[in-house]
Amino acid sequence: MKIINIETVTTTKPIPLPGEYYEAWFQPDGGFKTSYGVSLCKITTDEGFIGWGPGSNVDDYVKRLLLGADPFRIEGFWNSAMLGLDVFARASYGGVDAALWDLAGKVAGLPVHKMLGCSTDRVKVYAATSRLCSPHEHVEQIAHLVSLGFKAVKLRFHRPDHRDDLKVAEAVRGAFPDLMIVVDANQNHRSAQYGHWSRETATWMSAGLQDLGVYFFEEPLNRFDYDGLAMLSGRFDMYIAGGEHSQHIYEFTEHLRRNTYDVLQPDVILGDIGVTGIRKLGHAAEFYGKLVIPHVCGLGSFPFLFSATAAACAGLRNCPMIEFPYDPPFLTTATQQFFARNPFVVDADGYVALSELPGLGIDLDEDALKPYME
């Protein structure tokens, strides 16, 4: 068996959102959006097996490596394309890695999490909100999330006055004394009009959030401020987290050496990570006594992003939960998973069951995407 085609399948017509969606990390630079698109990586073999993954960079180099190749040689692809040695700017190959795992699972007739040697068939998730709302609006929002089964929720900070950020966390803690709260300051995002925090502000905020019992504090400083992050990690019992923008797993090396992050947050698609990378990083983090709680992007190819992440984490004992973007009415099952016949849903215990279908386990409904294709 060999690979005969690899391509990116992308919607060409906008998929509408139910209103004006303004993500926290883009404020105040960006603007709202009213639509989005879906991009998927598709790999086909000469025996008719098809592997799907989140949209990825499918360039001539990838085609030279994979066309005619054995679909099970995933580690060979990693060693050639995803070692973090590429000095030229390019998009991620993370989705190609995920699609290869989906393909291998389908050929083997097994879900990827079982191929990797899982220890569980479900993963705990936290609901990741994505907007800057008032304290009252957030309390109402989280009441709804809790009613759906979520036991942990992420709040976003990125307001012009950081003291207003803390007021939101205080209001949510007051309304939900037993809820697991995590906070993302998004201080690693480029934002020309936003006044990024100093170490003093990050320290002040960390003290306030620790008093509120926040589980982890994500991106309180730029990811290359190793000394500042190490200072926060050493001073506070609350976990310091970050790493979603890391371009490859080897970018975490300095963080492990210098004891910056307590929680590593790789993303399958934002860098050369993929399923393979999360597993590698998870094992390395375990040696250093660190947790891995991967970042997962919303919208777009969300079902494949979540499935690939969950499959990689189902055998990691240092992964207590993973991200699940959910922020009605913009990030919902209807907006993020309309092209999956078997969408992922949270249960009453705050967990999501892994699919038992072969590969990444997504029953893709290609007809649902056709109205948005030329």
C-alpha positions as CSV (number, residue, x, y, z in Angstrom):
1,M,0.0,0.0,0.0
2,K,1.2,3.5,-0.8
3,I,0.1,7.1,-0.7
4,I,-1.0,8.4,-4.1
5,N,-2.4,11.8,-3.3
6,I,-2.2,14.5,-0.6
7,E,-4.1,17.8,-0.7
8,T,-5.8,20.5,1.3
9,V,-9.5,20.7,1.0
10,T,-10.8,24.2,1.9
11,T,-14.2,25.9,1.9
12,T,-14.3,28.8,-0.5
13,K,-17.6,30.4,0.6
14,P,-17.9,32.0,4.1
15,I,-19.7,30.0,6.7
16,P,-21.9,32.5,8.7
17,L,-21.7,33.0,12.4
18,P,-24.7,34.1,14.5
19,G,-23.6,37.7,14.9
20,E,-20.5,39.8,15.4
21,Y,-17.8,37.7,17.0
22,Y,-14.9,39.6,18.6
23,E,-12.2,37.4,20.1
24,A,-10.4,38.6,23.3
25,W,-6.9,38.1,22.0
26,F,-7.4,40.4,19.1
27,Q,-8.7,43.4,21.2
28,P,-8.2,46.2,20.6
29,D,-6.3,45.8,17.3
30,G,-8.7,43.6,15.3
31,G,-12.3,43.7,14.6
32,F,-15.2,41.4,14.8
33,K,-15.9,38.7,12.2
34,T,-19.2,37.3,11.0
35,S,-18.0,34.1,9.2
36,Y,-15.3,31.5,9.1
37,G,-14.0,28.7,7.0
38,V,-13.0,25.0,7.2
39,S,-9.7,23.6,6.0
40,L,-8.8,19.8,6.0
41,C,-5.8,17.8,5.0
42,K,-6.7,14.7,2.8
43,I,-4.4,11.8,2.2
44,T,-5.4,8.9,-0.2
45,T,-3.8,5.5,-0.7
46,D,-3.9,3.3,-3.8
47,E,-6.2,0.9,-1.9
48,G,-8.9,3.6,-1.4
49,F,-8.1,4.5,2.3
50,I,-8.5,8.1,3.1
51,G,-6.9,10.0,6.0
52,W,-8.3,13.3,7.2
53,G,-6.8,15.9,9.5
54,P,-6.9,19.6,10.2
55,G,-5.9,21.9,7.5
56,S,-2.1,22.0,7.0
57,N,0.7,23.1,4.8
58,V,0.8,20.7,1.8
59,D,3.7,21.9,-0.2
60,D,6.0,20.3,-2.7
61,Y,8.4,19.1,0.0
62,V,5.5,17.2,1.8
63,K,4.5,15.7,-1.5
64,R,8.0,14.5,-2.3
65,L,8.2,12.9,1.1
66,L,4.8,11.2,1.1
67,L,3.8,10.4,-2.5
68,G,4.5,6.7,-3.0
69,A,5.3,6.3,0.7
70,D,4.1,3.6,3.2
71,P,1.3,5.4,5.2
72,F,2.6,3.8,8.4
73,R,6.0,5.6,8.2
74,I,4.8,8.5,10.3
75,E,7.9,8.7,12.4
76,G,9.9,8.9,9.2
77,F,7.8,11.9,8.1
78,W,8.4,13.5,11.5
79,N,12.2,12.9,11.3
80,S,12.3,14.5,7.8
81,A,9.9,17.4,8.1
82,M,9.1,18.2,11.8
83,L,12.3,18.2,13.8
84,G,12.2,22.0,14.2
85,L,15.3,22.4,12.0
86,D,13.7,24.3,9.1
87,V,15.2,27.8,8.9
88,F,12.7,29.0,6.3
89,A,9.4,30.5,7.3
90,R,6.5,28.2,6.3
91,A,3.2,27.0,7.6
92,S,2.8,24.1,10.0
93,Y,2.9,20.4,9.0
94,G,1.0,19.4,12.2
95,G,-2.2,18.7,10.3
96,V,-0.3,16.3,7.9
97,D,0.9,14.3,10.9
98,A,-2.6,14.1,12.2
99,A,-4.0,13.0,8.9
100,L,-1.3,10.3,8.7
101,W,-2.4,8.9,12.0
102,D,-6.0,9.0,10.9
103,L,-5.0,7.1,7.8
104,A,-2.9,4.5,9.7
105,G,-5.8,3.9,12.1
106,K,-8.2,3.3,9.3
107,V,-5.9,0.9,7.6
108,A,-5.4,-1.0,10.9
109,G,-9.0,-0.8,11.8
110,L,-8.3,0.8,15.2
111,P,-8.9,4.2,16.8
112,V,-5.6,6.2,17.2
113,H,-5.8,6.4,20.9
114,K,-5.8,2.6,21.1
115,M,-2.9,2.4,18.6
116,L,-0.9,4.6,20.9
117,G,-1.7,2.5,24.0
118,C,-4.3,4.5,25.8
119,S,-5.1,4.4,29.5
120,T,-8.6,5.8,29.2
121,D,-11.4,6.1,26.7
122,R,-12.5,9.6,27.8
123,V,-10.8,12.9,28.6
124,K,-11.7,15.7,31.1
125,V,-12.2,19.0,29.3
126,Y,-12.5,22.7,30.3
127,A,-14.8,25.0,28.5
128,A,-12.7,27.8,26.9
129,T,-14.6,31.0,26.6
130,S,-13.2,33.5,24.1
131,R,-14.7,36.9,24.5
132,L,-14.4,39.9,26.9
133,C,-17.7,40.3,28.6
134,S,-18.9,42.1,31.7
135,P,-18.7,40.3,35.1
136,H,-22.5,39.8,35.0
137,E,-22.4,38.5,31.5
138,H,-19.7,36.0,32.4
139,V,-21.6,34.8,35.4
140,E,-24.6,34.1,33.3
141,Q,-22.5,32.5,30.6
142,I,-20.8,30.2,33.0
143,A,-24.0,29.2,34.7
144,H,-25.1,27.9,31.2
145,L,-21.8,26.1,30.8
146,V,-22.1,24.4,34.2
147,S,-25.6,23.3,33.3
148,L,-24.1,21.5,30.3
149,G,-21.8,19.5,32.5
150,F,-18.5,21.5,32.4
151,K,-16.6,21.4,35.7
152,A,-13.9,23.7,34.6
153,V,-14.0,27.0,32.7
154,K,-11.4,29.4,31.2
155,L,-11.7,33.1,31.4
156,R,-10.0,35.5,29.0
157,F,-8.1,38.6,30.1
158,H,-7.1,41.4,27.6
159,R,-8.9,44.5,28.8
160,P,-7.2,47.9,28.7
161,D,-7.2,48.1,32.5
162,H,-6.0,44.9,34.0
163,R,-7.9,45.6,37.2
164,D,-11.1,45.1,35.2
165,D,-9.8,41.6,34.3
166,L,-9.4,40.7,37.9
167,K,-13.0,41.9,38.7
168,V,-14.3,39.3,36.3
169,A,-12.4,36.5,38.0
170,E,-13.7,37.7,41.4
171,A,-17.3,37.8,40.2
172,V,-17.1,34.3,38.7
173,R,-15.5,32.9,41.9
174,G,-18.1,34.5,44.0
175,A,-20.9,33.0,42.0
176,F,-19.2,29.5,41.6
177,P,-17.1,28.8,44.7
178,D,-16.4,25.2,43.7
179,L,-15.8,25.6,40.0
180,M,-12.3,25.0,38.6
181,I,-11.3,28.3,37.0
182,V,-8.4,28.8,34.7
183,V,-7.3,32.1,33.2
184,D,-5.6,33.1,30.0
185,A,-4.0,36.5,29.8
186,N,-3.0,36.2,26.2
187,Q,0.1,38.2,26.8
188,N,2.0,36.4,24.1
189,H,-0.2,37.7,21.2
190,R,1.0,40.5,19.0
191,S,-1.1,43.5,19.6
192,A,0.1,47.0,18.6
193,Q,-2.5,48.9,20.5
194,Y,-2.6,46.7,23.6
195,G,-0.4,47.6,26.6
196,H,1.2,44.3,27.4
197,W,1.9,43.6,31.1
198,S,5.1,44.3,32.9
199,R,6.5,41.7,35.2
200,E,5.2,43.8,38.1
201,T,1.6,43.7,36.7
202,A,1.9,39.9,36.0
203,T,3.0,39.4,39.6
204,W,0.2,41.5,41.0
205,M,-2.3,39.6,38.9
206,S,-0.9,36.2,39.9
207,A,-1.2,37.1,43.6
208,G,-4.9,38.0,43.1
209,L,-5.7,34.9,41.0
210,Q,-4.0,32.6,43.5
211,D,-6.1,34.1,46.3
212,L,-9.2,33.2,44.2
213,G,-8.0,29.5,43.8
214,V,-7.3,29.7,40.1
215,Y,-5.9,26.4,38.8
216,F,-3.5,27.7,36.2
217,F,-2.6,31.1,34.8
218,E,-1.9,31.0,31.1
219,E,0.5,33.4,29.2
220,P,1.0,36.0,31.9
221,L,4.1,37.1,30.0
222,N,5.6,36.6,26.6
223,R,6.8,33.1,26.1
224,F,10.4,34.2,25.6
225,D,10.6,36.0,28.9
226,Y,12.2,33.0,30.6
227,D,13.3,34.9,33.6
228,G,9.9,36.5,34.3
229,L,8.0,33.2,33.8
230,A,10.5,31.3,36.1
231,M,10.0,34.0,38.7
232,L,6.2,33.6,38.6
233,S,6.4,29.8,38.6
234,G,8.8,29.9,41.6
235,R,6.9,32.5,43.6
236,F,3.3,31.1,43.3
237,D,1.7,27.8,44.1
238,M,-0.8,28.4,41.3
239,Y,0.4,26.8,38.0
240,I,1.9,29.0,35.3
241,A,1.0,27.7,31.8
242,G,1.9,28.5,28.2
243,G,3.3,27.4,24.9
244,E,0.4,27.3,22.4
245,H,2.4,29.4,19.9
246,S,5.5,27.2,20.1
247,Q,6.6,26.4,16.6
248,H,7.9,22.9,17.5
249,I,8.3,20.8,20.6
250,Y,12.0,21.7,20.9
251,E,11.0,25.3,21.7
252,F,9.9,23.9,25.0
253,T,13.4,22.8,25.9
254,E,14.5,26.0,27.5
255,H,11.2,26.2,29.4
256,L,11.9,22.8,30.9
257,R,15.5,23.6,31.7
258,R,14.7,26.9,33.3
259,N,11.6,25.8,35.1
260,T,9.3,28.4,33.6
261,Y,6.0,26.6,32.8
262,D,4.3,24.3,35.3
263,V,1.9,23.4,32.5
264,L,3.0,22.9,28.8
265,Q,0.3,23.8,26.2
266,P,1.3,22.5,22.8
267,D,-1.2,22.9,19.9
268,V,-1.5,20.2,17.2
269,I,-1.7,22.7,14.3
270,L,-0.2,26.0,15.4
271,G,3.3,24.6,15.1
272,D,5.0,21.4,13.9
273,I,3.5,19.4,16.7
274,G,0.8,17.0,15.5
275,V,-0.2,13.8,17.4
276,T,3.4,12.6,17.3
277,G,4.7,15.8,18.9
278,I,2.2,15.9,21.8
279,R,3.2,12.4,22.7
280,K,6.9,13.1,22.6
281,L,6.5,16.3,24.6
282,G,4.2,14.6,27.1
283,H,6.8,12.0,27.9
284,A,9.6,14.6,28.2
285,A,7.4,16.8,30.5
286,E,6.8,13.8,32.7
287,F,10.5,13.4,33.3
288,Y,10.6,17.0,34.5
289,G,7.5,16.7,36.7
290,K,5.4,19.0,34.5
291,L,1.8,18.8,33.3
292,V,0.7,18.8,29.7
293,I,-2.7,20.5,29.0
294,P,-2.8,21.1,25.3
295,H,-4.3,24.1,23.6
296,V,-7.1,23.4,21.1
297,C,-8.3,25.9,18.5
298,G,-11.9,26.6,18.0
299,L,-14.0,26.8,14.7
300,G,-12.4,25.6,11.5
301,S,-11.4,22.0,11.7
302,F,-12.3,21.7,15.4
303,P,-13.5,18.0,15.5
304,F,-10.2,16.9,14.0
305,L,-8.1,19.2,16.2
306,F,-9.9,17.9,19.3
307,S,-9.8,14.3,18.3
308,A,-6.1,14.4,17.4
309,T,-5.3,16.0,20.7
310,A,-7.4,13.7,22.8
311,A,-6.0,10.6,21.1
312,A,-2.4,11.8,21.9
313,C,-3.3,12.6,25.5
314,A,-5.3,9.4,26.3
315,G,-2.1,7.6,27.3
316,L,-0.4,10.5,29.2
317,R,-0.7,10.3,32.9
318,N,0.5,13.9,33.3
319,C,-2.4,15.3,31.3
320,P,-5.3,16.0,33.6
321,M,-7.5,17.7,31.0
322,I,-7.5,19.4,27.6
323,E,-9.1,22.5,26.1
324,F,-12.6,22.5,24.6
325,P,-13.5,25.8,23.0
326,Y,-17.1,26.5,23.9
327,D,-18.6,30.0,23.9
328,P,-22.3,30.2,22.8
329,P,-23.6,31.4,20.5
330,F,-20.3,31.5,18.5
331,L,-18.4,28.4,19.6
332,T,-21.0,25.6,19.8
333,T,-21.6,22.1,18.5
334,A,-23.6,23.6,15.7
335,T,-20.9,26.1,14.5
336,Q,-17.8,23.9,15.2
337,Q,-18.9,20.4,14.4
338,F,-21.7,20.6,11.8
339,F,-19.7,18.5,9.4
340,A,-19.2,15.6,11.9
341,R,-22.0,13.1,12.2
342,N,-20.7,12.1,15.6
343,P,-19.9,15.4,17.3
344,F,-18.0,15.4,20.6
345,V,-20.2,16.5,23.6
346,V,-19.4,16.9,27.3
347,D,-21.1,14.6,29.7
348,A,-22.5,15.3,33.2
349,D,-19.1,14.6,34.7
350,G,-17.2,17.1,32.6
351,Y,-15.7,14.5,30.3
352,V,-15.8,13.8,26.5
353,A,-15.8,10.2,25.3
354,L,-13.3,9.3,22.6
355,S,-14.7,7.9,19.4
356,E,-14.3,4.1,18.8
357,L,-14.3,4.5,15.0
358,P,-11.0,3.8,13.3
359,G,-8.4,6.6,12.9
360,L,-9.3,9.9,14.6
361,G,-12.8,8.7,14.8
362,I,-14.6,11.5,12.9
363,D,-17.5,10.4,10.7
364,L,-17.1,13.2,8.2
365,D,-20.2,14.5,6.4
366,E,-18.7,15.9,3.2
367,D,-22.2,16.8,2.0
368,A,-22.5,19.3,4.9
369,L,-19.5,21.1,3.5
370,K,-20.6,21.2,-0.1
371,P,-22.7,24.4,0.2
372,Y,-19.5,26.2,1.1
373,M,-17.4,24.8,-1.8
374,E,-17.3,26.2,-5.3
